[in-house]
Amino acid sequence: MSPYFFLTAAIVFCYVLFTLVLGVDEDAVRVLMLAGVALCGGFLFVKCLSKKDTIKVETFVLAVIIAGMIMRIGYMVYTPFIVRDYDISTYDSTGHFAYMYRLFSEGLLPSSNVYQFYQPPFQHIVQALVVKIFSLFQPDAELTSLFQAAKIVPCFASCAMLLVCRRLCEEVRLSKCASAIALSIIAFHPAFYILSSRVNNDAMMLLFFMASILYTIRWYYRPTMKNILLIALCIGLSMMTKFSGCLAALFTAPVFIAVLIKKWREKHVKSIIGQFAAFGGICVPLGLWYSIRNLILFGQPLGYVLRFSDSSWLYCGGSSLVSRFLSFPLDQIISPLYCSSGDDYNIWLYILRSSLFGEYSFDRNSVIATALIMINLLMILISVAAMIYVLARCRETNRFSRFCLFWVWFVQMGSFFVFNLAYPFGCTMDFRYILPTAIVGAVYIGIALDHIKRKYKSAANGVFLAGCAVIALFSMASVLFYAA
């Protein structure tokens, strides 16, 4: 059966058992998370020591994925959806809670485009359906308690991302070693833990975005009607979840053009034209219907993004462009430890911190938080160096992993900077707007370390082991901060 079915069953089981049946508190859940990750690590350690069976890369990857899912599910269980939230508000307001509540209670879309009601509805619809199912078994539950079930949806999306990324590594012909390194980073990146309890529209958009990348690459090698329809469905649902999902089309379009030119030369262009028509027939209405609805009803422009007033406490446009984009204040790296949306102005420091902690502060071990920030900075620098190395030196590497994933990174970063120039607010600098770059960076680190190890053999063992050590330290600090 599909691994996604078992994943869904596991998430629902953990939510029901630990939240509804046992009512386990945060401390107990974090102990269980730590025990689960330790069990995965212990299993790999025993395998390494076994004289009869050397550890296989597939076994390592499976253990890492399971451990990553334990961290995501555990964080979802112990974090209420109104804690470290984004634009949730209350059920009787115009935030994401009210969006879900209207769908849940009346089965209707928002009657205005005020605040978060301008957002496309897909994740909210799915979450409202999940809450509706749980309401049948909790008829007397208090509203906020009942809507905790909505977290199952983003948790599924965050966990499923690991499975999609595994397939992506296979599709771009990564070696087993490179795949294992990349998936280790993705599995233990804190940004994806935080995503698992966030009931706004980030999680599902990112899942469909990455799935559209996967199926685009798959279609390039096997241009079948099935694969192009899956691309259309993924991009359409990504845009139906959050309009910025349309950025996936900037990856897909050049691939479409490349295949069209190839088929034109082979005089087989008719079949591709038919596929493009089917793609447009599904993707365009699915992705744009809500935006067109809001355009007709409220005069909302296509691509509209809510803008705060320049007098808002979040406004950072008063700081110079140099201080915002072209500087890196070394004295502020770990002071303060956490983001402050109303005070921060430097985009690089905000990315560094928000990729680990979101826009929030934690009452946790400050030593581990400090270590996590410093290791994260090193990881970011390594990922940039790895990207340059792969682009310049890894000529035998698959073209998608070498160049096309760079295009994903470039589009994400380019749109992010344009977004911050147009909307100079603290919250605009949040790493959640460029989550795919973490995945691309992990893939480049995997390719670079594997290539160095194979190309230069024994002379490069030190570089390879040092890179793996940094990843191991990052993973350990991440687990200790969120589970210990």
URNORUR-V661525 format. One record per residue. OMEGA is omega as a letter, one per 20 degrees, with the letter a starting at -180 (NA if undefined). Layout:
omega->OMEGA
omega->OMEGA
This chain:
omega->a
omega->r
omega->r
omega->r
omega->r
omega->r
omega->r
omega->a
omega->a
omega->a
omega->r
omega->r
omega->a
omega->r
omega->a
omega->a
omega->a
omega->a
omega->a
omega->a
omega->a
omega->a
omega->a
omega->a
omega->a
omega->a
omega->a
omega->r
omega->a
omega->r
omega->r
omega->r
omega->a
omega->r
omega->r
omega->r
omega->r
omega->r
omega->r
omega->r
omega->r
omega->r
omega->r
omega->r
omega->r
omega->r
omega->a
omega->a
omega->a
omega->r
omega->a
omega->a
omega->r
omega->a
omega->r
omega->a
omega->r
omega->r
omega->r
omega->a
omega->r
omega->r
omega->r
omega->r
omega->r
omega->r
omega->r
omega->r
omega->r
omega->r
omega->a
omega->a
omega->r
omega->r
omega->r
omega->a
omega->a
omega->a
omega->r
omega->a
omega->r
omega->r
omega->a
omega->a
omega->r
omega->r
omega->a
omega->a
omega->a
omega->a
omega->a
omega->r
omega->r
omega->r
omega->a
omega->r
omega->r
omega->r
omega->r
omega->a
omega->r
omega->r
omega->a
omega->a
omega->a
omega->a
omega->a
omega->r
omega->r
omega->a
omega->r
omega->r
omega->a
omega->r
omega->a
omega->r
omega->r
omega->a
omega->r
omega->a
omega->a
omega->a
omega->r
omega->r
omega->a
omega->r
omega->r
omega->r
omega->r
omega->r
omega->r
omega->r
omega->a
omega->r
omega->r
omega->a
omega->r
omega->a
omega->a
omega->a
omega->r
omega->a
omega->a
omega->r
omega->r
omega->a
omega->r
omega->r
omega->r
omega->a
omega->r
omega->a
omega->r
omega->r
omega->r
omega->a
omega->a
omega->r
omega->a
omega->r
omega->r
omega->r
omega->r
omega->a
omega->r
omega->r
omega->r
omega->r
omega->r
omega->a
omega->r
omega->r
omega->r
omega->r
omega->r
omega->a
omega->r
omega->r
omega->a
omega->r
omega->a
omega->a
omega->r
omega->r
omega->a
omega->a
omega->a
omega->r
omega->a
omega->a
omega->a
omega->r
omega->a
omega->r
omega->a
omega->r
omega->a
omega->a
omega->r
omega->a
omega->a
omega->a
omega->a
omega->r
omega->a
omega->r
omega->r
omega->r
omega->a
omega->r
omega->r
omega->r
omega->r
omega->a
omega->r
omega->r
omega->r
omega->r
omega->r
omega->r
omega->a
omega->a
omega->r
omega->r
omega->r
omega->a
omega->a
omega->r
omega->r
omega->r
omega->a
omega->a
omega->a
omega->r
omega->r
omega->r
omega->r
omega->r
omega->r
omega->r
omega->r
omega->a
omega->r
omega->r
omega->r
omega->r
omega->r
omega->a
omega->r
omega->r
omega->a
omega->a
omega->r
omega->r
omega->r
omega->a
omega->a
omega->r
omega->r
omega->r
omega->r
omega->a
omega->r
omega->r
omega->r
omega->a
omega->r
omega->a
omega->a
omega->a
omega->a
omega->r
omega->r
omega->r
omega->r
omega->r
omega->r
omega->r
omega->a
omega->a
omega->r
omega->a
omega->a
omega->r
omega->a
omega->a
omega->a
omega->a
omega->a
omega->r
omega->r
omega->r
omega->a
omega->r
omega->a
omega->a
omega->a
omega->a
omega->a
omega->a
omega->r
omega->a
omega->a
omega->r
omega->r
omega->r
omega->r
omega->r
omega->r
omega->r
omega->r
omega->r
omega->r
omega->a
omega->r
omega->a
omega->r
omega->r
omega->a
omega->r
omega->r
omega->a
omega->a
omega->a
omega->a
omega->r
omega->r
omega->a
omega->a
omega->a
omega->a
omega->a
omega->a
omega->r
omega->j
omega->a
omega->a
omega->a
omega->r
omega->a
omega->a
omega->a
omega->a
omega->a
omega->a
omega->a
omega->a
omega->r
omega->r
omega->r
omega->a
omega->a
omega->a
omega->r
omega->a
omega->a
omega->a
omega->a
omega->a
omega->r
omega->a
omega->r
omega->a
omega->r
omega->a
omega->r
omega->r
omega->r
omega->r
omega->r
omega->a
omega->r
omega->a
omega->r
omega->r
omega->r
omega->r
omega->r
omega->r
omega->r
omega->r
omega->a
omega->r
omega->r
omega->r
omega->r
omega->r
omega->r
omega->a
omega->r
omega->a
omega->a
omega->a
omega->a
omega->a
omega->a
omega->r
omega->a
omega->r
omega->r
omega->a
omega->a
omega->a
omega->r
omega->r
omega->r
omega->r
omega->r
omega->a
omega->r
omega->r
omega->a
omega->r
omega->r
omega->r
omega->r
omega->r
omega->r
omega->a
omega->r
omega->a
omega->a
omega->a
omega->r
omega->a
omega->a
omega->a
omega->a
omega->a
omega->r
omega->a
omega->r
omega->a
omega->a
omega->r
omega->a
omega->r
omega->r
omega->r
omega->r
omega->r
omega->r
omega->r
omega->r
omega->r
omega->a
omega->a
omega->a
omega->r
omega->a
omega->r
omega->a
omega->a
omega->a
omega->a
omega->r
omega->a
omega->a
omega->a
omega->a
omega->r
omega->r
omega->a
omega->a
omega->r
omega->r
omega->r
omega->r
omega->r
omega->r
omega->r
omega->r
omega->r
omega->a
omega->a
omega->r
omega->r
omega->a
omega->a
omega->a
omega->a
omega->a
omega->a
omega->NA
